[in-house]
Amino acid sequence: MSAAVEYPATPRSQAKADRREALLGAAAALFARSGYNGASIEDLGAAVGVSGPAVYRHFSGKQAVLAALLVGVSEHLVAGGQGVVDEAANAGAALGDLVRFHIDFALSNPDIIRVQDRDLDSLADEDRHRVRALQRTYVELWVGVLRRVHPEVSETLLRIRAHATFGLLNSTPHSARASSQVAVRTLLEEMALAALAAPRCGA
């Protein structure tokens, strides 16, 4: 069977895709600043220079925008994390690469992290369950690598260690925006690897 032919995007379809991405970027900043309930479709349209009704050409409503943000970022983490694990030469390399991958995400997306922390419950039930399932899948990627690094430690404690690392990496960007990205990145990597690679303590 022949491979499907991929055609280049037309100027119109590319413009539509670019506008959609602009709306998502604006929504992340707007929801982070004002909260999901404090922002309107009109606010979102104004942030990218279009009318409120024009937003409906891309999304069915404000809740669909939130779903695109939070489901999308969760899918990105799972796909990216799986790629990191698949390409790593060994468990130690996979752990270091996962840490660096998540640091890149956290430092690049502080607004989305804030929105997820505060507004996840504003999603429709189906979308919220989808985000939760993707989050569990992402955690288990880390636990699988940690199991290979620390085979003597229980999965429960490895899972706690992974969650604690996410807490560290996801919270720091909120307070580190004025600092050097290089310095923050180095500090986060050192702290995360120290926590994840430390030998078992009384498990």
GIQUI-V753395 format. One record per helix or strand. SS is the DSSP state (a for helix, b for strand). FROM is the first residue (numbers start at 1). TO is the last residue. If there is no record, write none. Layout:
[[SS,FROM,TO] [SS,FROM,TO]]
//
This chain:
[[a,11,34] [a,41,47] [a,52,55] [a,62,87] [a,91,108] [a,110,122] [a,125,149] [a,155,175] [a,181,197]]
//
